[in-house]
Amino acid sequence: MIPAVSPLVPTGILLPESVLHTEWFAILATFVAINTVMYCALAVAKILPKLHPSSWLPVRHERTETRSIYPDAPR
């Protein structure tokens, strides 16, 4: 059986409102928000496949013609 809560006791409040409006709490909340965004960005970056931008550009040292004894062979 769940005990009844008195209507005089507020439930779900961790800190009084006066603490929530202080400068140090705003700084802490900002730090936590930035930390959370960075953690999410790193987690998404770990999930996505690696990108290799160098493979998008043509390579200078690649031959334009094959030097194989089979001229029709793929490069």
C-alpha positions in Angstrom: 0.0 0.0 0.0 1.4 3.4 -1.0 1.6 5.9 1.9 -0.4 9.1 1.5 1.5 12.3 1.1 0.4 15.3 3.1 -0.8 18.2 0.8 1.5 20.6 2.7 4.6 18.8 1.6 5.5 19.7 -2.0 6.6 16.6 -4.0 9.1 16.5 -6.8 11.1 19.5 -5.7 14.8 18.9 -5.2 16.0 22.4 -4.5 14.2 25.6 -3.4 13.4 28.2 -6.0 15.9 30.6 -4.5 18.8 28.3 -5.3 17.6 27.9 -8.9 17.9 31.6 -9.6 21.5 31.9 -8.4 24.4 32.7 -10.7 26.4 29.5 -9.8 23.4 27.3 -10.6 23.1 29.0 -14.0 26.8 28.3 -14.7 26.4 24.7 -13.6 23.3 24.3 -15.8 25.2 25.8 -18.8 28.1 23.4 -18.2 25.8 20.4 -18.0 24.0 21.5 -21.2 27.2 21.9 -23.1 28.5 18.6 -21.8 25.3 16.8 -22.8 25.5 18.2 -26.4 29.1 17.2 -26.7 28.4 13.7 -25.5 25.5 13.3 -27.9 27.6 14.6 -30.8 30.4 12.2 -30.0 28.0 9.3 -29.7 26.5 10.1 -33.1 30.0 10.4 -34.6 30.8 6.9 -33.3 27.7 5.5 -34.9 28.2 7.0 -38.4 30.6 5.4 -40.8 34.0 7.1 -41.2 34.3 9.5 -44.1 37.5 9.7 -46.2 37.4 13.0 -48.1 40.8 12.3 -49.7 39.1 9.4 -51.6 36.7 11.9 -53.3 39.5 13.6 -55.2 41.5 12.1 -58.0 44.9 10.7 -57.0 47.9 12.4 -58.8 50.1 9.3 -58.8 47.5 7.0 -60.4 48.3 6.1 -64.0 45.8 7.0 -66.7 46.7 4.0 -68.8 47.3 0.4 -67.7 50.8 -1.0 -68.2 49.7 -4.6 -67.9 50.3 -7.2 -70.6 46.6 -7.4 -70.8 45.6 -3.9 -72.1 41.9 -4.5 -71.5 42.3 -5.3 -67.8 40.8 -2.9 -65.3 43.1 -0.5 -63.6 
